[in-house]
Amino acid sequence: MVKPLWITASRAMRRFNWCASLPKVSLSSLLVMTGWRVVGDSDKLTTLTCSISEDYARLWLYFARRVLHPDRWQCLIVDSSGDMDVRKLEGASLVRFVNWPHGRKCDLIMRHVIGSEVIFICDDDKYILADPTSHQEVCLGLQTPEVAAISFSPRRWWRFRLKGQEYLPMGSYAVMVKKSVLARHRLTLESPRGLRATCKVFAEGAKEQWSYDTADYANEQLLSLGYQVHTLQDNPLIAGFDGLSLPRVVLRRYGKAYVKGALLEASDFRLGTINGGMMRGVYGIVKVERLYRQIFSERPGFVSGFSEEEVREIPLKNPNLTEEQRESMDQYFADLEGIYTRLSTRAGSM
């Protein structure tokens, strides 16, 4: 029996933060916190991604640069690994910053580094396939004072229920925010710790988690204050994968054999669980490695060692899963294949 992932994953991330990230980015982080590192033009829109992987940041930038015109947009990459090569990230500004929780990082970077009013926060595994401002609803929302944020990849396994209405949470995977609205109401993307949410309604089969994840509390408060938060589902602007950073850190720390063994012994792959996120993330990593090789004609800096077939066999060989969970994972794999095909085709036409 191997140690469960819910124990080792947090250990691996803490070790990465203290031993790998902090020694390399501490000075740059101090400059950011003291306001010495301001980036870009306040008259432009800014798209921001935070990453611990040069591979992921480079792939994200490849898609972003091809659809976001530099006269209108500026790209900012926050390097929390401290070892990214700026020569591979041409066309973006690079800021090295400590790998604090995602919401806190975004709050501090928006406050101290970015002068833009409109900021598009985008995970490094969500790829921008079209300029968001080309979308009619986005253009209208940016011009409407009541619209505080526009999400292109909302959370799907629960909803807010407020005043008899239900709203998809905007999440922080790919969301455009108006900086002045957050500042006016002193709202942060880092949600309060230990606070229990009272407005959540969970999707069938999802694990109930009553805490606030990144941006959830700000989202709830904006809705309560009367602002609109638009959530665009299945839109053509964004395509990508789910939660690749934590699986990458665990793989680098403990290796493929441990991760595979832990997943074969796991008893729950539902949405919202560590095991489910790891299972989905490992498959996404394999697809990203393949996409990276296609686009850049070279091996990525880190290779997991898994193949698609090997990952897909894990739920089938795990004796602890229900048939429903196996079918759910199989459907997820099929959905990711569709996303990969879309990205691969798009990359070939660029």
C-alpha positions in Angstrom: 0.0 0.0 0.0 1.4 3.4 -1.0 0.8 6.7 0.8 -2.4 8.5 -0.6 -2.0 11.4 -2.9 -3.9 13.7 -0.6 -0.9 13.5 1.8 2.0 13.5 -0.6 0.6 16.2 -3.0 0.6 18.9 -0.4 4.1 17.8 0.8 5.5 17.9 -2.7 4.1 21.4 -3.3 5.4 22.8 0.0 8.8 21.4 -0.8 8.7 22.9 -4.3 7.7 26.3 -2.9 10.4 26.4 -0.2 13.3 24.6 -1.8 12.9 25.2 -5.5 11.0 28.4 -6.0 11.8 30.7 -3.1 15.6 30.7 -3.4 15.4 31.7 -7.0 12.7 34.3 -6.9 13.0 36.0 -3.5 14.9 39.1 -4.7 12.5 39.6 -7.7 9.5 39.1 -5.4 10.8 41.8 -3.0 11.1 44.2 -5.9 7.5 43.5 -6.9 6.2 44.0 -3.4 8.0 47.3 -3.1 6.6 48.6 -6.5 9.9 48.6 -8.3 8.7 46.2 -11.1 6.0 47.9 -13.1 5.2 46.2 -16.5 3.7 47.5 -19.6 1.3 50.2 -20.8 -1.7 51.1 -18.7 -3.7 51.9 -21.9 -3.5 48.3 -23.1 -5.3 45.2 -22.0 -3.2 42.8 -20.1 -3.4 39.0 -20.2 -1.7 37.3 -17.2 -0.6 33.8 -16.6 1.2 32.3 -13.6 3.3 29.2 -14.2 5.9 26.9 -12.6 6.8 25.4 -16.0 8.7 26.9 -18.9 7.1 24.3 -21.1 3.6 25.3 -20.1 4.3 29.0 -20.3 5.9 28.7 -23.8 3.0 26.7 -25.1 0.5 29.2 -23.6 2.3 32.1 -25.2 2.5 30.4 -28.6 -1.3 30.6 -28.8 -1.8 33.9 -27.1 0.7 35.8 -29.4 -1.1 34.7 -32.5 -4.5 36.1 -31.6 -3.8 39.1 -29.3 -2.5 42.1 -31.3 0.4 43.8 -29.5 -1.0 47.2 -30.2 -3.9 46.3 -28.0 -2.7 43.6 -25.7 0.4 42.9 -23.5 1.3 39.5 -22.2 2.7 39.0 -18.7 4.1 35.7 -17.5 4.7 35.2 -13.8 7.6 32.7 -13.4 7.3 31.0 -10.0 9.9 28.4 -10.8 12.7 31.0 -11.2 14.3 29.2 -14.1 12.4 30.2 -17.3 14.5 31.3 -20.3 13.3 34.7 -21.5 14.6 33.8 -25.0 11.9 31.2 -25.3 9.2 33.6 -24.2 9.7 36.4 -26.7 6.8 38.7 -26.9 5.9 38.6 -23.2 7.1 40.4 -20.1 8.5 38.1 -17.4 8.2 38.6 -13.7 9.7 36.1 -11.2 7.6 35.8 -8.1 7.2 33.4 -5.2 4.8 30.5 -5.7 2.2 31.6 -3.2 -1.5 30.5 -3.6 -2.8 31.5 -7.0 -5.3 34.1 -5.8 -2.7 35.8 -3.6 -0.2 35.9 -6.5 -2.7 37.4 -8.9 -3.8 40.0 -6.3 -0.3 41.2 -5.7 0.7 41.2 -9.3 -2.4 43.2 -10.3 -1.8 45.6 -7.4 1.9 46.2 -7.8 2.8 45.4 -11.4 -0.1 45.9 -13.8 -1.5 49.3 -14.6 -4.3 48.1 -16.9 -7.9 48.5 -15.9 -9.0 45.2 -17.7 -6.9 42.2 -16.9 -7.5 38.7 -18.4 -6.2 36.1 -15.9 -5.6 32.8 -17.7 -4.2 29.5 -16.5 -1.1 28.3 -18.3 -3.0 25.2 -19.5 -5.9 27.3 -21.0 -5.1 28.4 -24.5 -6.5 31.6 -26.1 -7.7 30.9 -29.6 -9.3 34.3 -30.4 -9.2 37.8 -29.1 -11.9 37.9 -26.4 -12.8 41.5 -27.3 -13.9 40.2 -30.7 -16.8 38.5 -28.9 -20.0 40.7 -28.9 -20.9 39.8 -25.3 -17.4 40.6 -24.1 -17.4 44.0 -25.9 -20.7 44.9 -24.4 -19.7 43.7 -20.9 -16.5 45.8 -20.9 -18.6 48.9 -21.7 -21.3 48.1 -19.1 -20.5 49.4 -15.6 -22.6 46.7 -13.9 -20.5 43.9 -15.4 -17.5 43.3 -13.1 -16.1 40.1 -14.6 -16.4 37.8 -17.6 -15.4 34.2 -17.3 -14.5 32.0 -20.3 -14.0 28.8 -18.2 -16.4 28.8 -15.2 -16.5 26.0 -12.6 -19.0 23.3 -13.5 -19.4 21.1 -10.5 -21.4 23.5 -8.3 -23.4 26.8 -8.5 -24.1 29.8 -6.3 -27.7 30.1 -5.2 -28.5 33.7 -4.3 -31.9 35.2 -3.9 -33.6 32.3 -5.7 -31.3 32.3 -8.7 -28.4 30.1 -9.6 -25.1 31.3 -11.1 -22.1 29.4 -12.3 -18.9 30.4 -10.4 -16.5 32.3 -12.5 -13.4 30.5 -11.2 -9.9 31.8 -12.0 -9.0 29.5 -14.9 -9.8 32.1 -17.6 -11.5 35.2 -16.3 -11.5 38.9 -17.3 -11.8 41.3 -14.4 -12.2 45.0 -14.0 -9.5 46.1 -11.6 -11.2 49.2 -10.3 -14.4 47.3 -9.3 -12.4 44.9 -7.2 -10.4 47.7 -5.6 -13.5 49.8 -5.0 -15.0 47.1 -2.8 -11.7 45.8 -1.4 -12.2 42.4 -2.9 -9.4 40.0 -3.6 -9.1 36.8 -5.6 -7.6 35.1 -2.6 -10.6 33.8 -0.7 -10.8 33.9 3.1 -9.5 30.8 4.9 -11.7 28.8 7.1 -14.9 30.5 6.0 -17.8 28.1 5.1 -19.8 28.9 2.0 -23.6 28.9 2.5 -24.7 29.5 -1.1 -23.3 26.4 -2.9 -25.4 23.9 -4.8 -23.4 20.9 -6.0 -23.7 19.0 -9.2 -24.7 15.3 -9.0 -21.7 13.1 -8.3 -19.3 16.0 -7.3 -17.6 16.0 -3.9 -19.1 18.6 -1.6 -16.5 21.2 -0.6 -17.9 24.0 1.5 -14.7 26.2 1.5 -14.1 29.1 -0.9 -11.6 28.4 -3.7 -9.7 31.1 -5.6 -12.0 34.0 -6.6 -15.2 32.3 -5.2 -15.7 34.7 -2.3 -15.1 37.8 -4.5 -17.6 36.3 -7.1 -20.2 35.8 -4.4 -19.7 39.3 -3.0 -20.0 40.9 -6.5 -23.3 39.1 -7.1 -24.6 40.2 -3.7 -23.6 43.8 -4.4 -25.7 43.7 -7.6 -22.9 43.4 -10.2 -23.1 41.0 -13.1 -20.6 38.2 -13.6 -20.9 36.7 -17.1 -20.0 33.1 -17.5 -19.5 31.9 -21.1 -19.7 28.1 -21.4 -18.5 26.2 -24.4 -17.2 29.3 -26.2 -14.8 29.2 -29.1 -12.3 31.6 -27.4 -10.6 29.2 -24.9 -9.6 25.5 -25.0 -7.3 23.6 -22.7 -6.7 21.1 -19.9 -7.3 21.0 -16.2 -4.9 21.4 -13.3 -1.5 20.3 -14.7 0.8 22.1 -12.1 0.2 19.9 -9.1 0.5 16.6 -10.9 3.7 17.9 -12.5 5.2 18.7 -9.1 4.2 15.4 -7.6 5.7 13.5 -10.6 9.0 15.4 -10.3 9.1 14.8 -6.6 8.0 11.1 -6.3 8.2 9.8 -9.9 5.9 8.0 -12.3 5.9 4.6 -10.4 4.5 6.2 -7.2 1.8 8.3 -9.0 0.7 5.3 -10.9 0.6 3.1 -7.8 -1.3 5.7 -5.8 -3.9 6.1 -8.6 -4.4 2.3 -8.9 -5.2 2.2 -5.2 -7.4 5.3 -5.0 -11.1 4.9 -4.2 -12.6 8.1 -5.5 -12.0 10.0 -8.8 -15.0 12.3 -8.4 -14.7 16.0 -9.4 -13.3 18.0 -6.5 -11.1 15.2 -5.1 -7.3 15.1 -5.1 -7.3 11.7 -6.8 -9.7 12.9 -9.5 -7.7 16.0 -10.2 -4.5 14.0 -10.3 -6.0 11.5 -12.7 -7.2 14.2 -15.1 -4.0 16.2 -14.7 -1.7 13.3 -15.6 -3.7 12.7 -18.8 -3.5 16.4 -19.6 0.2 16.4 -19.1 0.6 13.6 -21.6 -1.4 15.5 -24.2 0.5 18.7 -23.6 3.8 16.9 -24.1 2.5 15.6 -27.4 1.3 19.1 -28.5 4.6 20.7 -27.4 6.6 18.3 -29.6 4.3 19.0 -32.6 4.6 22.7 -32.3 8.3 23.2 -31.3 9.8 20.0 -32.9 11.6 19.3 -29.7 11.3 17.4 -26.4 9.8 19.4 -23.5 12.0 20.1 -20.5 10.1 17.6 -18.4 8.6 14.3 -19.6 6.2 12.3 -17.4 7.0 8.9 -18.9 3.3 8.0 -19.2 1.6 7.2 -22.5 -2.0 7.9 -23.3 -2.8 4.1 -23.2 -1.1 3.6 -19.9 -3.1 6.4 -18.2 -6.4 5.2 -19.7 -5.8 1.7 -18.3 -5.5 3.0 -14.7 -9.3 3.3 -14.0 -9.9 -0.1 -15.6 -7.3 -1.8 -13.4 -8.3 0.0 -10.2 -10.5 -2.4 -8.3 -11.9 0.2 -5.9 -13.8 2.3 -8.5 -17.5 1.9 -9.3 -18.5 1.4 -12.9 -20.0 4.9 -12.9 -16.6 6.4 -12.0 -14.9 4.4 -14.7 -17.4 5.6 -17.3 -17.0 9.2 -16.1 -13.2 9.0 -16.5 -13.5 7.4 -19.9 -15.8 10.2 -21.0 -13.3 12.7 -19.7 -10.5 11.1 -21.7 -12.7 11.3 -24.8 -13.4 15.0 -24.2 -9.7 15.7 -23.8 -9.0 13.9 -27.0 -11.4 16.3 -28.7 -9.7 19.3 -27.1 -6.3 18.0 -28.1 -7.4 17.5 -31.7 -8.8 21.0 -31.8 -5.6 22.5 -30.5 -3.4 20.4 -32.7 -5.4 21.4 -35.8 -5.4 25.0 -34.8 -1.6 25.0 -34.3 -1.2 23.5 -37.7 -3.2 26.3 -39.3 -1.3 29.1 -37.6 
